[in-house]
Amino acid sequence: MKQWLPEVLRRTGFEFTEVGLAAALRVRALPWHHRDPFDRLLVAQAAEDGYTVVTRDSALDAYGIPILKA
């Protein structure tokens, strides 16, 4: 039962990634458009690896990363 979410995500085309050191270090250089540390890490990871972030948080628009509005 615990494994249902990863399988559903794989079937729908979502990818999994681990937070890399490059993204963790990139957070320091981000402008302060957003104050939430986890959201800033998501932005850095998306910028580093070319990912699209799924969110309804319009504050992330200022970072210029690909966003899919939720």
C-alpha positions, 0 to 999 in steps of 0.5 A: 500500500505504501508504494502506490504514490511513486507508481502513479507518479511514474505512470503519469510522467513525473520524474523523481530527483534527489537534491544535488549539491549544486542546487543546494549551493545555488540557493545562496545566489537566488534573489529574495523574491520568496522567503520559504527555504524549501520553495527556494530549494525547489527553485534552485533545483528546477533552475539547475536541472531544467525542471518545471515546478508545479505550484499555485504560488505566484511568488515563484514566477519572479525566478524565471523558471518553468512553472505549471500552474496548479 
